[in-house]
């Protein structure tokens, strides 16, 4: 399961409107090779659900995850911060053994 905080839900909802996306556009979260820790998160809107996708829903936000990324993301919480130390989405991932300073890459 992947969960979404209230702040992340608010920001995702606002971004959907700002980018002219409809409610048919879900959130796709995936993991790709790269970044300073070896793996990095990818987050975006997608209006297609692939047959192998796992679909989670939390607080009315549908989250799509491909089969390969699912192993790295189970139990993750998507958060959003706009504090003094930076602004953006954060992944609170219990599977990550190490994360980089910016929080965009990790290793297991």
C-alpha positions as CSV (number, residue, x, y, z in Angstrom):
1,X,0.0,0.0,0.0
2,X,1.1,3.6,-0.7
3,X,-0.4,6.3,1.4
4,X,-0.8,10.1,0.8
5,X,-0.7,12.8,3.5
6,X,-3.3,15.5,3.6
7,X,-0.7,18.1,2.4
8,X,0.3,15.8,-0.6
9,X,-3.3,15.4,-1.5
10,X,-3.9,19.1,-1.5
11,X,-0.9,19.8,-3.7
12,X,-1.7,16.9,-6.1
13,X,-5.2,18.2,-6.5
14,X,-4.0,21.7,-7.1
15,X,-1.4,20.5,-9.6
16,X,-4.0,18.5,-11.5
17,X,-6.0,21.7,-12.0
18,X,-2.9,23.9,-12.8
19,X,-1.8,21.4,-15.5
20,X,-5.2,21.1,-17.0
21,X,-5.5,17.4,-16.1
22,X,-8.9,15.7,-15.5
23,X,-9.9,13.3,-12.8
24,X,-9.1,10.6,-15.3
25,X,-5.4,11.4,-14.7
26,X,-4.1,9.4,-11.8
27,X,-0.7,9.7,-10.1
28,X,2.0,7.3,-11.4
29,X,4.8,6.6,-9.0
30,X,7.8,4.6,-10.2
31,X,11.4,3.8,-9.4
32,X,14.2,4.2,-11.9
33,X,17.9,3.7,-11.8
34,X,20.0,6.8,-11.2
35,X,20.5,9.6,-8.7
36,X,23.3,9.8,-6.2
37,X,22.1,6.8,-4.2
38,X,21.4,4.5,-7.1
39,X,17.6,4.6,-7.4
40,X,15.3,7.6,-7.9
41,X,11.6,8.3,-7.6
42,X,9.5,9.4,-10.6
43,X,6.1,11.0,-10.1
44,X,3.7,12.2,-12.7
45,X,0.1,12.2,-14.1
46,X,-1.0,9.3,-16.2
47,X,-4.5,8.7,-17.8
48,X,-3.7,5.0,-18.7
49,X,-3.8,2.0,-16.3
50,X,-1.6,-0.8,-17.7
51,X,-2.7,-4.4,-17.1
52,X,0.3,-5.1,-14.8
53,X,-0.2,-1.9,-12.7
54,X,-1.0,-2.1,-9.1
55,X,-3.6,0.5,-8.2
56,X,-3.9,2.0,-4.7
57,X,-6.3,4.7,-3.5
58,X,-5.9,6.9,-0.5
59,X,-7.8,10.0,0.4
60,X,-9.4,9.9,-3.1
61,X,-6.1,9.9,-4.9
62,X,-5.5,6.9,-7.2
63,X,-1.8,5.8,-7.3
64,X,-0.5,3.6,-10.2
65,X,2.6,1.6,-9.6
66,X,4.3,-0.8,-12.1
67,X,5.2,-4.3,-11.0
68,X,8.9,-3.7,-10.9
69,X,8.6,-0.5,-8.8
70,X,6.2,-2.0,-6.4
71,X,8.9,-4.0,-4.5
72,X,10.7,-0.8,-3.7
73,X,7.6,1.3,-2.8
74,X,5.4,-0.9,-0.5
75,X,4.6,0.9,2.7
76,X,5.7,4.3,1.3
77,X,4.0,7.5,2.3
78,X,3.9,10.4,-0.2
79,X,4.2,13.8,1.6
80,X,4.5,17.4,0.5
81,X,6.5,20.1,2.3
82,X,6.8,23.8,1.7
83,X,9.0,24.7,4.6
84,X,12.3,26.6,4.9
85,X,14.4,23.5,4.1
86,X,12.8,23.1,0.7
87,X,9.6,22.7,-1.2
88,X,8.3,19.6,-2.9
89,X,7.1,16.0,-2.6
90,X,8.9,13.7,-0.2
91,X,8.8,9.9,-0.1
92,X,8.9,8.3,3.3
93,X,10.0,4.9,2.3
94,X,10.6,2.2,5.0
95,X,12.4,0.1,2.4
96,X,15.2,2.6,1.8
97,X,18.4,1.9,3.7
98,X,20.0,5.2,2.6
99,X,18.6,8.4,1.0
100,X,20.4,11.3,-0.5
101,X,20.2,14.8,1.0
102,X,17.6,16.0,-1.5
103,X,15.4,13.0,-0.8
104,X,14.9,12.2,-4.5
105,X,17.1,9.1,-4.6
106,X,17.7,6.1,-2.3
107,X,19.1,2.7,-2.0
108,X,17.9,-0.6,-0.5
